[in-house]
Amino acid sequence: MNFFIFLIGQEIYEKFFAQAAIQIILQKYQILLLIVDTNQEGIVQWIN
């Protein structure tokens, strides 16, 4: 099984990746996201 994991800043996720159309693409291509807080340097959310 092939999959991709991307680290995404929280602000970018909220402005772009949270859109319904983008969510469909992420699911279709099994793209995993780690949402990170760049100020706190920590993981905020893991999205399968």
C-alpha positions in Angstrom: 0.0 0.0 0.0 1.4 3.4 -0.9 0.5 6.5 0.9 1.8 10.0 1.5 2.2 11.9 4.8 2.4 15.7 4.8 3.2 18.1 7.6 0.9 21.1 7.4 0.9 24.2 9.5 -2.4 24.7 11.4 -3.2 28.0 9.7 -2.7 26.6 6.2 -4.9 23.6 7.1 -7.7 25.8 8.3 -7.5 28.1 5.2 -7.1 25.4 2.5 -7.1 21.8 3.5 -10.3 21.9 5.5 -12.3 22.7 2.4 -14.8 19.9 1.4 -13.3 19.5 -2.1 -9.8 19.1 -0.7 -11.0 16.6 1.9 -12.4 14.5 -0.9 -9.1 14.5 -2.8 -7.2 13.6 0.4 -9.4 10.6 1.0 -9.3 9.5 -2.6 -5.5 9.4 -2.7 -5.1 8.3 0.9 -3.1 11.3 1.9 -2.3 11.6 5.6 -1.9 14.9 7.3 -0.1 15.9 10.4 -1.3 19.3 11.5 1.4 21.1 13.4 1.6 24.3 15.5 4.8 26.0 14.2 5.0 28.3 17.2 4.7 25.5 19.8 6.6 23.1 17.5 4.1 20.3 18.2 1.5 18.1 16.5 -2.0 19.5 16.8 -3.9 16.8 14.9 -3.3 13.6 12.9 -5.7 13.1 10.0 -6.1 9.7 8.3 
